[in-house]
Amino acid sequence: AVYMCEVERHHPQVLQNQDKESFSRLEDPLPAVVGVTYELCAGIVDKPGLSLEEIACGEVLEECGYRVAITDLRRITSYRSGVGVTGSRQTLFYAEVTDQMKTGEGGGQPEEGELIEVVEIPLEDSMKFAYDETLPKTMGVIFSFMWFQNNIAPKLPKK
C-alpha cells in the first residue's frame, strides 16, 4: 500500500484508466525501497486457542529472533488503527530483550510476503527518529517511543 501511494504521488497519471495488464508494465518503476516502512513487531490474531500474549511471543521470535516468555510481556494498551478502512484493534505489549534471549535471526516468513530487518534505535536518538518525517513509520512506532520515554527511560540509570 505504501509503495502504491508513492507511485500515485510520483506518477498520478499511471493509476488513471489503467487495467492490471498495462499497470504491470510501468516504464519508470520506483525502487522497491519506497514501500519499506519502520514498524513494530506485529502479527495477525489468527491462531484459535492462543492468547494475545502467546501470539505476541511467537511473533517476537519469528520476526526478531528473541525468545520472550509471556511473563516478560507488559500489556500497555489496545487501540484502533486504520479506522477509516479496517478498524482493526491492536494491542501493544512491551518486553525487554537481552542478547541471551536471541535464539534466531528473525526476519519473518518470506513465503508470507514478509521482508523484515530488525533495526535497533539508540535511546538517545529515539525521539528524533520518531519525529523524522523522512523515515516512513506507523503511528504505533511513534506512540511506543513516546510511551517508552515517559514510562521506562526516566527509571534508567543516567550515563
C-alpha positions as CSV (number, residue, x, y, z in Angstrom):
1,A,0.0,0.0,0.0
2,V,2.8,2.4,0.8
3,Y,4.5,1.6,-2.5
4,M,1.3,2.3,-4.4
5,C,0.8,5.6,-2.6
6,E,4.3,6.6,-3.7
7,V,3.6,5.5,-7.3
8,E,0.4,7.6,-7.3
9,R,2.3,10.6,-5.8
10,H,5.2,10.4,-8.3
11,H,3.2,9.3,-11.4
12,P,-0.5,10.3,-10.8
13,Q,-1.4,9.6,-14.4
14,V,-0.3,5.9,-14.1
15,L,-3.3,4.9,-12.0
16,Q,-5.9,6.7,-14.1
17,N,-7.7,4.5,-16.5
18,Q,-5.2,1.6,-16.1
19,D,-6.0,-2.0,-16.1
20,K,-3.9,-4.7,-14.4
21,E,-2.1,-5.7,-17.5
22,S,-0.9,-2.3,-18.6
23,F,-0.1,-1.3,-15.0
24,S,2.4,-4.2,-14.7
25,R,4.5,-2.6,-17.5
26,L,5.4,0.7,-15.8
27,E,8.1,2.4,-18.0
28,D,9.7,4.1,-15.0
29,P,9.0,2.0,-11.8
30,L,10.0,3.3,-8.5
31,P,12.6,1.3,-6.5
32,A,11.1,-1.2,-4.1
33,V,12.6,0.6,-1.1
34,V,9.9,3.4,-1.3
35,G,7.4,0.8,0.0
36,V,9.5,-0.1,3.1
37,T,8.4,1.2,6.4
38,Y,9.6,1.1,10.0
39,E,7.1,-0.9,12.1
40,L,6.7,-2.6,15.4
41,C,6.9,-6.4,15.6
42,A,3.3,-7.5,14.9
43,G,1.1,-10.3,13.8
44,I,-2.4,-11.2,12.9
45,V,-4.6,-12.8,15.6
46,D,-5.5,-15.9,13.6
47,K,-4.5,-18.8,15.9
48,P,-7.5,-20.1,17.7
49,G,-6.9,-21.2,21.2
50,L,-3.8,-18.9,21.7
51,S,-3.9,-15.8,23.9
52,L,-2.8,-12.4,22.6
53,E,0.3,-12.9,24.8
54,E,1.2,-16.3,23.2
55,I,0.7,-14.8,19.8
56,A,2.9,-11.8,20.7
57,C,5.7,-14.1,21.9
58,G,5.6,-16.1,18.7
59,E,5.8,-13.0,16.6
60,V,8.8,-11.7,18.5
61,L,10.6,-15.0,17.9
62,E,9.6,-15.2,14.2
63,E,10.2,-11.6,13.3
64,C,13.0,-10.6,15.7
65,G,14.6,-13.8,16.8
66,Y,14.1,-13.4,20.5
67,R,12.5,-16.0,22.8
68,V,10.3,-13.9,25.2
69,A,8.3,-15.6,27.9
70,I,4.7,-14.5,28.5
71,T,5.8,-13.3,31.9
72,D,8.2,-10.9,30.3
73,L,5.4,-9.1,28.5
74,R,3.8,-5.9,29.8
75,R,0.5,-5.0,28.3
76,I,0.4,-1.3,27.5
77,T,-2.9,-0.7,25.9
78,S,-5.2,-1.6,23.0
79,Y,-6.2,0.9,20.3
80,R,-7.9,1.1,16.9
81,S,-5.9,1.6,13.8
82,G,-7.0,2.0,10.2
83,V,-10.3,3.4,11.5
84,G,-11.3,4.6,8.0
85,V,-10.5,1.3,6.3
86,T,-10.3,-1.7,8.5
87,G,-11.0,-0.5,12.1
88,S,-8.6,-3.2,13.4
89,R,-7.9,-3.5,17.1
90,Q,-4.2,-3.6,18.1
91,T,-2.8,-4.5,21.5
92,L,0.6,-3.1,22.4
93,F,3.0,-5.0,24.6
94,Y,6.4,-4.1,26.0
95,A,9.2,-6.5,26.6
96,E,12.9,-6.1,27.3
97,V,15.2,-8.4,25.5
98,T,18.8,-9.3,26.1
99,D,21.5,-10.9,23.9
100,Q,21.0,-14.2,25.9
101,M,17.3,-14.3,24.7
102,K,18.4,-14.3,21.0
103,T,17.8,-17.7,19.5
104,G,17.4,-17.0,15.8
105,E,17.9,-14.4,13.1
106,G,14.2,-13.3,12.9
107,G,13.2,-11.8,9.6
108,G,9.7,-13.2,9.4
109,Q,8.4,-15.6,6.8
110,P,9.3,-14.7,3.2
111,E,6.7,-17.2,1.9
112,E,4.1,-14.9,3.6
113,G,5.5,-11.9,1.9
114,E,7.4,-10.7,5.0
115,L,10.6,-8.8,4.4
116,I,11.8,-7.9,7.9
117,E,15.1,-6.4,9.1
118,V,15.5,-5.9,12.8
119,V,16.6,-2.3,13.4
120,E,17.9,-1.1,16.8
121,I,17.5,2.6,17.5
122,P,19.8,4.1,20.2
123,L,17.9,5.5,23.1
124,E,19.4,9.0,22.7
125,D,18.1,9.0,19.0
126,S,14.7,7.6,19.6
127,M,12.6,10.8,19.7
128,K,14.5,12.3,16.7
129,F,13.7,9.1,14.9
130,A,10.0,9.2,16.0
131,Y,9.5,12.7,14.6
132,D,11.7,12.4,11.5
133,E,9.1,12.7,8.7
134,T,11.6,11.4,6.1
135,L,11.5,7.9,7.8
136,P,8.3,6.2,7.0
137,K,6.8,4.7,10.1
138,T,3.5,3.7,11.6
139,M,1.7,5.7,14.3
140,G,2.3,2.7,16.6
141,V,6.1,3.3,16.4
142,I,5.7,6.9,17.3
143,F,3.3,6.1,20.2
144,S,5.6,3.3,21.5
145,F,8.6,5.6,21.5
146,M,6.7,8.3,23.4
147,W,5.4,5.7,25.9
148,F,8.9,4.4,26.5
149,Q,10.3,7.9,27.0
150,N,7.6,8.6,29.6
151,N,7.5,5.3,31.4
152,I,10.8,3.5,31.1
153,A,13.6,6.0,30.2
154,P,13.2,8.1,33.4
155,K,13.9,4.9,35.5
156,L,17.1,4.0,33.6
157,P,20.5,4.7,35.2
158,K,22.0,8.0,34.0
159,K,25.2,7.8,32.0
